[in-house]
Amino acid sequence: MIYYKDEEIEIRDICKEDVIGLFTTWIDKEINSNDPRPIPKTSKELIAECIDYCNRFDTEIMNENTENRKYKYFIITNNLGNLIGFVNLFSIDNEKKQGEMGVSMCDKRFLNKGIAYTAIMVAINYIFENMNIDRIYIETAESNLPALKLCEKLKFNKCGEYIEDNVKAIIMEKLRN
């Protein structure tokens, strides 16, 4: 499914072929500079991370039984079809009707062009119109000023904060109208 398309980008549903690009993004130290999750440093760690990621991709992201999927991805590609970023919804709690949103721009050439803003708006509209979700929240490091600025522009409201591993995290939320 294509959620959005213009002359520069396309926002579409995830497909099995996205696993390599998403894994590459998952282990990229620069892209994940605001994520406290450790990045593999040795070949043994990298292989273990790859196996774990591919297993989760097959069972939690691309599971043929959509009820067993734990993530909803909105893949952002350039006009040549190359992965440049994504928005995802995860930690979906059907009882509380909420989920956590993440966004990653993988290609620096597409930063500061409003693409993340557009992709998140497309994702929010889809989620609130098509999923049983009333609250979307984003957690990010207090030091991640671009993400906080983007959340503010998207009219997310600060609803909490916490400290984990000496990193202060800010929680921002958007509620269904």
Buried (B, 14 or more C-beta within 10 A) or exposed (E): EEBBEEEEBBBBEBEEEBBEBBBEBBBEEEBBEBBEEEBBEEEEEEEEBBEEBEEBBEEEBBBEEEEEBBBBBBBBBBEEEEBBBBBBBBEBEEEEEBBBBBBBBBBEEBEEEEBBEBBBBBBBEBBBEEBEBBBBBBBBBEEBEEBBEBBEEBEBEEEEEEEEEEBEBBBBBBEEE
